[in-house]
Amino acid sequence: MATKILIPTPLRPYTAKQDVVEADGQTVGELLANMTAQYTGLRQHLYKEDGTLRSFVNIYVNDDDIRYLDKERTPVTPDDTVSIIPSVAGGRAS
């Protein structure tokens, strides 16, 4: 069975405007690889040229940030929900 991946609004144009997609994989890395193989335009927004995740892309399994788990080796099951959360920066001091 596939695991659900929540897609943030800025990345939905690369997933045929879907807010949730499903992909197979036993780890976050496998899941993201399979998802970006299906939605090829998404890859450049998640990964740098060297194949590592961009620093402003945060990935959560349920409510846990994978940076504090086992990073892309974090295991996933079909019962999990994976969220892609882009970092937000900018603004103006008042």
C-alpha positions as CSV (number, residue, x, y, z in Angstrom):
1,M,0.0,0.0,0.0
2,A,1.0,3.6,-0.6
3,T,1.8,6.3,1.9
4,K,0.0,9.7,1.7
5,I,2.2,12.8,1.1
6,L,0.7,16.2,1.8
7,I,1.8,18.7,-0.9
8,P,2.0,22.5,0.1
9,T,0.2,25.0,-2.1
10,P,3.4,26.4,-3.8
11,L,4.3,22.9,-5.1
12,R,0.9,21.8,-6.3
13,P,1.4,22.9,-9.9
14,Y,4.0,20.1,-10.1
15,T,1.6,17.4,-8.9
16,A,-1.3,18.2,-11.2
17,K,-2.7,20.5,-8.6
18,Q,-3.2,17.7,-6.1
19,D,-2.9,18.5,-2.4
20,V,-2.3,14.8,-1.5
21,V,-0.4,12.3,-3.6
22,E,0.5,8.7,-2.7
23,A,3.8,6.8,-3.3
24,D,5.3,3.5,-2.3
25,G,8.4,3.1,-0.3
26,Q,9.7,1.8,3.0
27,T,11.7,4.9,3.9
28,V,11.2,8.6,3.4
29,G,14.0,8.6,0.8
30,E,12.3,5.8,-1.2
31,L,8.9,7.5,-1.0
32,L,10.3,10.8,-2.2
33,A,12.2,9.1,-5.0
34,N,9.1,7.3,-6.2
35,M,7.0,10.5,-6.0
36,T,9.5,12.6,-7.9
37,A,9.8,9.9,-10.6
38,Q,6.0,10.2,-11.1
39,Y,6.0,14.0,-10.8
40,T,9.3,14.9,-12.4
41,G,8.9,18.7,-12.2
42,L,8.8,18.4,-8.4
43,R,12.3,17.1,-8.1
44,Q,14.2,20.4,-8.7
45,H,12.1,22.0,-6.0
46,L,13.0,19.4,-3.4
47,Y,16.6,18.4,-4.2
48,K,19.8,20.2,-5.0
49,E,21.9,19.2,-8.0
50,D,24.0,16.9,-5.8
51,G,20.8,14.9,-4.9
52,T,20.5,16.1,-1.3
53,L,17.3,17.7,0.0
54,R,17.3,21.5,-0.2
55,S,17.8,23.1,3.2
56,F,14.5,25.0,3.1
57,V,12.5,21.8,2.5
58,N,11.3,20.2,5.8
59,I,9.8,16.7,5.7
60,Y,7.7,15.4,8.5
61,V,6.4,11.9,9.2
62,N,3.2,12.4,11.1
63,D,4.3,15.2,13.5
64,D,8.0,14.4,13.6
65,D,10.7,16.3,11.6
66,I,12.9,13.7,9.9
67,R,16.0,15.8,10.7
68,Y,15.5,14.6,14.3
69,L,14.8,11.0,13.3
70,D,16.8,9.0,10.8
71,K,16.6,11.7,8.0
72,E,15.8,10.1,4.6
73,R,16.3,6.6,6.1
74,T,13.3,7.2,8.4
75,P,10.9,4.3,7.9
76,V,7.3,4.8,6.8
77,T,4.2,2.7,6.6
78,P,0.9,3.1,4.7
79,D,-0.6,4.4,8.0
80,D,1.8,7.3,8.2
81,T,1.3,10.8,6.7
82,V,4.3,12.5,5.2
83,S,4.2,16.3,4.9
84,I,6.4,18.6,2.8
85,I,6.7,21.9,4.6
86,P,8.7,24.7,2.8
87,S,10.5,27.1,5.2
88,V,9.2,30.6,5.2
89,A,11.5,33.5,5.4
90,G,11.4,37.2,4.9
91,G,9.3,39.9,6.2
92,R,10.2,43.3,7.6
93,A,11.1,44.4,11.1
94,S,8.7,46.9,12.6
